[in-house]
Amino acid sequence: MLNLIKWTVALEPLTIGSLLLVLCFSTVFGLIISIVYHFTHRKIGYDRSLLFTLMIMPLVVTIIVILVSNNLARAFSLAGVFTLVRFRLAMNDSSDLAYILASVGTGLSAALGYLSLGLMITTFLAVVLFVLSTFLFKSNDRFAKLIVTMPEHLNLKDKLNKTIEKHTKSFKVEKFRTSDFGTLYKITYRLVLEENLDEKKLFDEIRLINGNLDIQLYEDYQISQDAKN
């Protein structure tokens, strides 16, 4: 067991074989983390772009660490590049940060050549994240996404919120954006639905507020990403 943990790949000098092996392992690490994220978030929904990020991040971290290596000048150059390229990741759920940090950690283990150790770390993290997400945060609630189009000249957001509150267990405003050159704005809500939700009654009351403009309800939050287009 001890020999398995100490199994590493020599990256100095770097060969094509060792490079491909490390890159393959880092890709597997990212795939494991992303699969766990998919299964723990498939009911409540998630942004598929974050799933792609989790899958590719260990590979990117591995490549960066290998390129920088022990060269201090490269490290400073890389820091300068990241100051020019401003990377922003808007997360609807702050717990997603745990998955991102897990992806970074597994990528570092592959970049240092600790492949067996990285596989053990990735497996352990996957089990911990799966158990916490499945049991600690287990919920039987039904989630949905609601997108309401409102006229720009009507300031009835509070009235709309009260109407939604009356028909749901809870709600949260996820996004607020304008459309049609500012003449309309769209409010995106994440809802926890009542067991016996009357969708028609909810829609009828919202239409009285937004002047019969477009209303979209996605009870499967995962497919609601199409609403971004």
C-alpha positions in Angstrom: 0.0 0.0 0.0 2.9 2.3 0.9 4.5 1.7 -2.5 1.3 2.5 -4.2 1.0 5.8 -2.5 4.6 6.7 -3.4 4.2 5.9 -7.1 5.1 9.0 -9.0 6.0 10.0 -12.6 9.3 11.9 -13.2 8.6 15.2 -14.9 12.2 16.3 -15.1 13.3 15.8 -17.8 9.9 16.0 -19.3 9.2 13.4 -22.0 6.2 12.9 -24.3 5.2 9.7 -22.6 5.2 11.2 -19.1 3.5 14.3 -20.3 0.7 12.4 -21.9 0.3 10.1 -18.9 0.0 13.1 -16.5 -2.5 14.9 -18.8 -4.6 11.7 -19.1 -4.7 11.3 -15.3 -5.7 15.0 -14.8 -8.5 14.5 -17.3 -9.8 11.5 -15.4 -9.6 13.4 -12.2 -11.7 16.2 -13.7 -14.2 13.7 -15.1 -14.7 12.1 -11.7 -15.4 15.4 -10.0 -17.8 16.5 -12.8 -19.7 13.2 -12.7 -20.2 13.6 -8.9 -21.3 17.1 -9.4 -23.8 16.0 -12.1 -25.4 13.3 -9.9 -25.6 15.5 -6.8 -27.2 18.4 -8.7 -29.3 16.7 -11.3 -32.5 17.2 -9.3 -32.0 20.8 -8.3 -30.4 21.8 -11.6 -27.1 23.3 -12.5 -25.3 25.4 -15.1 -23.8 23.1 -17.7 -21.0 25.5 -18.3 -19.8 24.9 -14.7 -19.9 21.1 -15.4 -17.5 21.8 -18.3 -15.3 24.0 -16.1 -15.0 21.2 -13.5 -14.1 18.7 -16.1 -11.4 20.8 -17.8 -9.9 22.7 -14.8 -7.6 19.9 -13.5 -6.1 19.6 -17.0 -5.6 23.4 -17.2 -4.0 23.5 -13.8 -1.7 20.7 -14.7 -0.6 22.3 -17.9 0.0 25.7 -16.1 2.1 24.1 -13.4 4.2 22.1 -15.8 4.8 25.2 -18.0 5.8 27.3 -15.0 7.8 24.5 -13.4 10.6 26.0 -11.2 11.1 29.1 -13.4 10.4 32.2 -11.4 10.3 34.4 -14.5 7.6 32.2 -16.0 5.6 32.4 -12.8 5.6 36.2 -12.8 4.8 36.3 -16.5 1.8 34.0 -15.8 0.6 36.3 -13.0 0.8 39.2 -15.4 -1.3 37.4 -17.9 -4.0 36.7 -15.4 -4.1 40.3 -14.3 -4.8 41.3 -17.9 -7.4 38.6 -18.4 -10.1 39.1 -15.8 -11.8 35.8 -15.1 -15.2 36.0 -13.4 -17.3 33.1 -12.4 -20.8 33.9 -11.2 -22.1 31.1 -9.0 -25.7 30.8 -8.0 -24.7 28.3 -5.3 -21.7 29.1 -3.1 -21.2 25.3 -2.4 -20.1 25.0 -6.0 -16.8 26.6 -4.8 -16.0 23.3 -3.1 -16.1 21.4 -6.4 -13.9 24.0 -8.0 -11.3 23.8 -5.3 -11.4 20.0 -5.5 -10.7 20.2 -9.2 -7.8 22.6 -8.6 -6.4 20.2 -5.9 -6.6 17.1 -8.1 -4.9 19.0 -11.0 -2.0 20.0 -8.7 -1.5 16.4 -7.7 -1.3 15.3 -11.3 1.0 18.2 -12.2 3.5 17.2 -9.5 3.5 13.6 -10.8 1.7 12.0 -7.8 -0.7 10.0 -9.9 -1.6 7.3 -7.4 -1.9 9.8 -4.6 -3.9 12.1 -6.9 -6.3 9.2 -7.7 -6.7 8.4 -4.0 -7.4 12.1 -3.2 -9.8 12.4 -6.1 -11.7 9.3 -5.1 -11.8 10.4 -1.4 -13.1 13.9 -2.4 -15.7 12.4 -4.7 -17.0 10.2 -1.9 -17.1 13.1 0.6 -18.8 15.5 -1.8 -21.3 12.8 -2.9 -22.2 11.9 0.7 -22.6 15.5 1.9 -24.6 16.5 -1.1 -26.8 13.4 -1.0 -27.5 13.0 2.7 -26.6 16.2 4.5 -28.4 18.5 2.0 -31.0 16.0 1.0 -34.3 17.6 0.1 -37.6 16.3 -1.3 -38.6 19.8 -2.6 -39.5 20.4 -6.2 -37.4 23.1 -7.9 -38.3 25.1 -10.9 -37.2 28.2 -12.8 -39.6 31.0 -13.7 -38.9 33.8 -16.2 -41.2 36.7 -16.2 -41.1 39.5 -18.8 -42.1 42.9 -17.4 -42.7 46.3 -19.1 -39.9 48.8 -18.4 -42.3 51.5 -17.3 -44.1 49.4 -14.7 -42.5 49.3 -11.2 -44.4 46.3 -9.9 -41.6 44.0 -8.8 -42.8 43.9 -5.2 -46.3 43.0 -6.3 -44.9 40.3 -8.5 -42.8 38.9 -5.6 -45.8 38.7 -3.3 -47.8 36.8 -6.0 -45.0 34.3 -6.5 -44.5 34.0 -2.7 -48.2 33.1 -2.4 -47.9 30.1 -4.7 -44.5 28.7 -3.7 -42.7 27.5 -0.6 -39.9 29.9 -1.3 -38.2 31.8 -4.2 -35.0 33.5 -5.1 -34.2 36.1 -7.8 -31.4 34.6 -9.9 -31.1 37.1 -12.7 -32.4 40.5 -13.7 -31.7 41.8 -17.2 -33.2 44.1 -19.8 -34.2 43.2 -23.4 -35.5 44.9 -26.5 -33.3 47.9 -26.1 -34.3 48.4 -22.5 -38.1 48.5 -23.2 -38.6 45.2 -21.3 -36.8 43.5 -18.5 -36.8 39.8 -17.6 -36.7 38.5 -14.0 -35.5 35.0 -13.5 -36.6 33.2 -10.3 -35.6 29.9 -8.8 -38.6 28.4 -7.1 -39.3 25.8 -4.5 -42.8 24.6 -5.6 -45.8 23.6 -3.5 -46.9 20.0 -3.8 -50.2 21.0 -5.5 -49.2 24.0 -7.5 -51.9 25.4 -9.8 -49.8 26.7 -12.7 -52.8 28.2 -14.5 -53.8 30.3 -11.4 -50.1 31.4 -11.0 -49.9 32.4 -14.7 -53.2 34.3 -14.6 -52.2 36.4 -11.6 -48.8 37.2 -13.1 -50.4 38.2 -16.4 -52.5 40.8 -14.6 -49.3 42.3 -13.3 -47.0 42.1 -16.4 -49.7 43.0 -19.0 -50.0 39.5 -20.5 -46.3 39.4 -21.6 -44.2 36.3 -21.9 -44.0 33.9 -18.9 -41.9 30.7 -18.8 -41.9 28.0 -16.2 -39.3 25.2 -16.2 -40.1 22.5 -13.6 -37.0 20.6 -14.6 -34.3 23.2 -13.7 -31.6 21.4 -15.6 -33.2 22.0 -19.0 -33.8 25.6 -18.1 -30.4 26.6 -19.4 -32.0 26.8 -22.9 -33.8 30.0 -21.5 -30.4 31.8 -21.7 -30.6 31.9 -25.5 
